[in-house]
Amino acid sequence: MRLDEIRLYKLKVIKDEKVLFEGMAEELPEELKAENSKEIVLENGEAVITL
């Protein structure tokens, strides 16, 4: 799933064990919007996305 398809969630985007972004989906930086997720896990009301 492309990250720009996700709405109304608090996100934590992780790549190579580093947090690239943490915040609301609508505030996602442009450079991350075209990325595809490998895994999405819901934890405590937050979508944790691994790239």
C-alpha positions as CSV (number, residue, x, y, z in Angstrom):
1,M,0.0,0.0,0.0
2,R,1.3,3.4,-0.9
3,L,1.6,5.8,2.1
4,D,-0.5,8.5,0.4
5,E,-3.5,6.2,0.5
6,I,-3.6,6.3,4.3
7,R,-5.9,8.9,5.9
8,L,-7.0,9.9,9.4
9,Y,-4.3,7.8,11.2
10,K,-1.5,8.7,13.5
11,L,1.6,7.2,11.7
12,K,5.0,6.0,12.6
13,V,7.1,5.3,9.5
14,I,10.2,3.1,10.0
15,K,12.9,2.1,7.6
16,D,16.1,0.2,8.6
17,E,15.0,0.5,12.3
18,K,15.0,4.3,12.1
19,V,11.9,6.4,12.6
20,L,11.5,8.6,9.4
21,F,8.2,10.2,10.4
22,E,5.9,10.3,13.3
23,G,2.6,12.2,13.2
24,M,-0.8,12.5,11.4
25,A,-1.1,11.0,7.9
26,E,-2.2,14.3,6.5
27,E,1.2,15.8,7.5
28,L,3.3,13.1,5.8
29,P,6.2,14.7,3.9
30,E,6.0,14.6,0.1
31,E,9.1,12.4,-0.2
32,L,7.4,9.6,1.8
33,K,4.0,9.7,0.0
34,A,5.1,7.6,-2.9
35,E,6.8,4.9,-0.7
36,N,5.2,1.4,-0.5
37,S,4.8,-0.3,2.9
38,K,6.1,-3.7,3.6
39,E,4.2,-4.1,6.8
40,I,1.5,-2.2,8.7
41,V,0.7,-2.9,12.4
42,L,-1.8,-1.1,14.6
43,E,-0.3,-0.4,18.0
44,N,-2.2,1.7,20.6
45,G,-4.2,3.6,18.0
46,E,-1.1,4.3,15.8
47,A,-0.3,2.7,12.5
48,V,3.4,1.5,12.6
49,I,4.5,1.2,9.0
50,T,7.7,-0.6,8.0
51,L,9.2,0.3,4.6
